[in-house]
Amino acid sequence: MSDGFDIYTVIILVLAVFIFLRLRSVLGTRTGNERRPSDPFVGRPQAKPEPANDKVIPLPQRNSEPQRPAAEAVEPEPGPRWEGLVEADSPAAGGLDQIAQEENGFDARGFVAGARSAYEMIVTAFAAGDRKTLKPLLARDVFESFSNAIAERENRGETMESNFVSIDKSEITGAEVVGRTAQITLRFVSKLITVTRDRSGAVIDGSPTEIVDLVDVWTFARELNSRDPNWRLVATGS
């Protein structure tokens, strides 16, 4: 064997170069942009959602018209002072005006709501003979009248039950100032179940199941600017 390449070494090198060129022509070269082989058990990657932001301010469109400033809010013109309570320019409206002029912070709608509650409480307490509940709600002479009627019923051994079904209407029919006292009259229209029984429990008036219509006209009064906020029943009618 000589110091240089022998014939066998040259043949092997030629074969190696030939095989390398063939493989390169078949397989090609890697460019770095090839797709990775897909895996059927791995789902497609989903696009990463943008973080939610409730305070995103949309940018104006380049060709859009400039936004006009919002018009200033215009308060609606107020209607009649006692709208929904009494007829405008009626004597009752004039009476309410007078009360409002004399009474600091007078609230006619609040008065009507309170009168409805008082009406139900008084009718129910009278039927039950509950003088304790009645006393702060009634003027002295009215309380004495109610108390006497309760006493007569008790002496006869009678019992009375009254249950409200509904108060269908409560409307102001009159209002005035007498001296330093405000007086407001209301007309109540209600549905009631009322029954009176004797000593044995037999029904002698009304019915435990029948609903009756009741119409009452009551007048409430209160000293103007008194520390006592309560209105008291001073007169009853039907």
C-alpha positions as a printed NumPy array, in Angstrom:
array([[   0.   ,    0.   ,    0.   ],
       [   1.402,    3.362,   -1.103],
       [   1.407,    6.584,    0.943],
       [  -1.395,    8.135,   -1.24 ],
       [  -4.956,    7.002,   -1.704],
       [  -5.252,    3.505,   -3.111],
       [  -7.846,    2.61 ,   -5.674],
       [ -10.282,    1.168,   -3.116],
       [ -10.349,    4.357,   -1.068],
       [ -11.125,    6.421,   -4.138],
       [ -13.956,    4.084,   -5.128],
       [ -15.523,    4.299,   -1.609],
       [ -15.37 ,    8.127,   -1.619],
       [ -17.004,    8.299,   -5.044],
       [ -19.79 ,    5.997,   -3.89 ],
       [ -20.355,    8.086,   -0.755],
       [ -20.643,   11.314,   -2.733],
       [ -23.021,    9.657,   -5.22 ],
       [ -25.305,    8.315,   -2.458],
       [ -25.369,   11.726,   -0.699],
       [ -26.41 ,   13.534,   -3.882],
       [ -29.203,   11.005,   -4.558],
       [ -30.61 ,   11.305,   -1.078],
       [ -30.552,   15.102,   -1.305],
       [ -32.466,   15.096,   -4.579],
       [ -35.185,   12.801,   -3.116],
       [ -35.63 ,   14.247,    0.387],
       [ -34.827,   17.852,   -0.364],
       [ -33.378,   20.305,    2.139],
       [ -34.996,   21.737,    5.345],
       [ -35.846,   25.417,    5.061],
       [ -37.311,   25.919,    8.541],
       [ -40.895,   26.621,    7.177],
       [ -42.073,   23.043,    6.999],
       [ -45.349,   22.061,    8.801],
       [ -45.03 ,   19.826,   11.768],
       [ -46.707,   16.447,   11.432],
       [ -50.275,   16.626,   12.77 ],
       [ -51.304,   14.697,   15.856],
       [ -54.949,   13.424,   15.7  ],
       [ -55.165,   13.41 ,   19.54 ],
       [ -54.249,   17.03 ,   19.972],
       [ -56.883,   19.683,   19.226],
       [ -56.135,   22.726,   17.214],
       [ -54.763,   25.573,   19.303],
       [ -57.468,   28.183,   19.94 ],
       [ -56.833,   31.836,   19.501],
       [ -55.97 ,   33.468,   22.793],
       [ -58.922,   35.675,   23.826],
       [ -58.293,   39.318,   24.379],
       [ -58.587,   40.362,   27.995],
       [ -62.028,   41.76 ,   28.88 ],
       [ -62.081,   45.43 ,   29.669],
       [ -65.33 ,   47.183,   30.613],
       [ -63.665,   50.552,   30.357],
       [ -62.692,   50.313,   26.695],
       [ -63.247,   53.642,   24.985],
       [ -63.899,   53.19 ,   21.23 ],
       [ -61.862,   55.452,   19.021],
       [ -63.775,   57.681,   16.616],
       [ -63.856,   56.647,   12.966],
       [ -61.614,   58.727,   10.802],
       [ -64.426,   59.7  ,    8.415],
       [ -67.168,   59.98 ,   11.017],
       [ -68.794,   63.277,   11.906],
       [ -67.764,   64.81 ,   15.212],
       [ -70.136,   63.976,   18.032],
       [ -72.371,   66.8  ,   19.091],
       [ -72.562,   67.619,   22.788],
       [ -75.662,   66.239,   24.486],
       [ -78.412,   68.765,   24.993],
       [ -78.895,   69.927,   28.524],
       [ -81.694,   68.16 ,   30.36 ],
       [ -84.827,   70.209,   30.489],
       [ -86.99 ,   69.707,   33.533],
       [ -90.672,   69.222,   32.718],
       [ -92.953,   72.012,   33.703],
       [ -94.738,   71.191,   36.937],
       [ -98.462,   70.486,   36.771],
       [-101.09 ,   71.765,   39.185],
       [ -99.86 ,   71.706,   42.776],
       [-102.376,   69.128,   44.003],
       [-102.721,   67.181,   40.753],
       [-104.246,   63.759,   41.366],
       [-105.593,   64.764,   44.777],
       [-108.215,   67.454,   44.155],
       [-109.604,   69.376,   41.223],
       [-107.667,   72.494,   40.331],
       [-109.245,   75.737,   41.557],
       [-111.672,   73.801,   43.781],
       [-112.421,   74.838,   47.382],
       [-110.462,   71.785,   48.556],
       [-107.431,   72.914,   46.531],
       [-107.694,   76.365,   48.085],
       [-107.853,   74.798,   51.533],
       [-104.747,   72.717,   50.849],
       [-102.953,   75.864,   49.655],
       [-103.848,   77.569,   52.916],
       [-102.66 ,   74.629,   55.004],
       [ -99.38 ,   74.449,   53.048],
       [ -98.87 ,   78.182,   53.597],
       [ -99.347,   77.856,   57.351],
       [ -97.842,   74.41 ,   57.964],
       [ -94.11 ,   73.946,   57.434],
       [ -93.352,   70.89 ,   55.272],
       [ -96.984,   69.91 ,   54.675],
       [ -97.19 ,   66.815,   52.451],
       [-100.725,   66.204,   51.157],
       [ -99.871,   62.852,   49.56 ],
       [ -98.179,   61.666,   52.726],
       [-101.271,   62.751,   54.657],
       [-103.575,   60.667,   52.422],
       [-101.37 ,   57.589,   52.828],
       [-101.387,   58.027,   56.598],
       [-105.156,   58.593,   56.654],
       [-105.734,   55.318,   54.792],
       [-103.708,   53.448,   57.394],
       [-105.509,   55.235,   60.233],
       [-108.889,   54.44 ,   58.678],
       [-108.153,   50.715,   58.591],
       [-106.684,   50.734,   62.106],
       [-109.672,   52.592,   63.593],
       [-112.314,   50.367,   61.977],
       [-110.48 ,   47.196,   63.017],
       [-109.755,   48.437,   66.558],
       [-113.383,   49.522,   67.073],
       [-114.622,   46.068,   66.088],
       [-112.139,   44.444,   68.464],
       [-112.961,   46.869,   71.295],
       [-109.322,   47.979,   71.41 ],
       [-109.558,   51.33 ,   73.211],
       [-105.781,   51.559,   73.644],
       [-105.253,   51.702,   69.89 ],
       [-108.177,   54.055,   69.332],
       [-107.308,   56.719,   71.909],
       [-104.311,   58.404,   70.177],
       [-106.112,   58.337,   66.819],
       [-109.355,   60.03 ,   67.875],
       [-110.296,   63.449,   69.197],
       [-111.577,   63.348,   72.781],
       [-115.299,   63.547,   71.99 ],
       [-115.018,   61.006,   69.171],
       [-113.117,   58.62 ,   71.436],
       [-115.825,   58.932,   74.091],
       [-118.482,   58.134,   71.505],
       [-116.588,   55.083,   70.244],
       [-115.818,   53.922,   73.773],
       [-119.482,   54.158,   74.797],
       [-120.56 ,   52.121,   71.766],
       [-117.984,   49.457,   72.65 ],
       [-119.216,   49.386,   76.278],
       [-122.833,   48.903,   75.175],
       [-121.787,   46.036,   72.93 ],
       [-119.816,   44.432,   75.744],
       [-122.762,   44.759,   78.128],
       [-124.955,   42.877,   75.682],
       [-122.33 ,   40.156,   75.41 ],
       [-121.862,   40.787,   71.702],
       [-118.644,   40.451,   69.734],
       [-117.771,   42.072,   66.433],
       [-115.238,   41.163,   63.754],
       [-114.194,   43.348,   60.822],
       [-111.652,   42.398,   58.153],
       [-110.701,   44.639,   55.265],
       [-110.686,   43.206,   51.784],
       [-109.557,   46.424,   50.105],
       [-109.662,   50.206,   50.233],
       [-110.678,   51.079,   46.709],
       [-110.658,   54.86 ,   46.952],
       [-109.574,   57.601,   49.33 ],
       [-110.177,   61.103,   48.007],
       [-109.983,   64.523,   49.588],
       [-113.366,   66.228,   49.513],
       [-112.598,   69.236,   51.683],
       [-109.79 ,   71.148,   53.358],
       [-109.687,   74.3  ,   55.458],
       [-107.968,   76.115,   58.286],
       [-110.117,   76.917,   61.314],
       [-108.256,   79.18 ,   63.687],
       [-104.937,   77.417,   64.171],
       [-106.279,   73.989,   63.208],
       [-106.029,   72.323,   59.808],
       [-108.961,   70.103,   58.834],
       [-109.072,   67.702,   55.894],
       [-112.08 ,   65.577,   54.945],
       [-111.726,   62.339,   52.994],
       [-114.205,   59.975,   51.391],
       [-113.266,   56.309,   51.737],
       [-114.724,   53.551,   49.573],
       [-113.797,   50.094,   50.827],
       [-114.758,   46.437,   50.839],
       [-115.187,   44.793,   54.226],
       [-116.25 ,   41.553,   55.827],
       [-117.988,   42.332,   59.113],
       [-120.062,   40.221,   61.464],
       [-121.597,   40.678,   64.92 ],
       [-122.404,   37.694,   67.165],
       [-124.41 ,   37.357,   70.363],
       [-123.364,   35.618,   73.562],
       [-123.987,   32.191,   72.048],
       [-121.955,   32.967,   68.937],
       [-124.954,   33.234,   66.648],
       [-124.716,   35.824,   63.877],
       [-127.045,   38.765,   64.543],
       [-125.649,   41.224,   62.012],
       [-123.464,   40.995,   58.921],
       [-121.883,   37.808,   57.591],
       [-118.599,   35.966,   58.186],
       [-118.204,   35.41 ,   54.435],
       [-120.115,   38.14 ,   52.603],
       [-118.173,   41.156,   51.33 ],
       [-119.955,   44.477,   51.775],
       [-119.21 ,   47.872,   50.253],
       [-118.626,   50.632,   52.767],
       [-118.53 ,   54.385,   52.159],
       [-117.312,   56.664,   54.972],
       [-116.641,   60.402,   55.096],
       [-114.173,   61.246,   57.84 ],
       [-112.556,   64.499,   58.891],
       [-109.075,   64.627,   60.385],
       [-107.616,   67.629,   62.197],
       [-104.255,   68.77 ,   63.51 ],
       [-102.974,   71.944,   65.162],
       [-100.737,   73.797,   62.719],
       [ -96.996,   73.48 ,   63.371],
       [ -97.632,   71.37 ,   66.461],
       [ -94.839,   69.158,   67.754],
       [ -97.311,   66.285,   67.676],
       [ -97.29 ,   65.047,   64.059],
       [-100.478,   62.972,   64.435],
       [-103.759,   63.866,   62.758],
       [-106.838,   62.83 ,   64.762],
       [-110.288,   61.853,   63.632],
       [-112.714,   64.629,   64.647],
       [-115.891,   63.706,   62.73 ],
       [-117.433,   60.717,   60.969],
       [-120.229,   60.378,   58.435],
       [-121.442,   58.085,   55.7  ]])
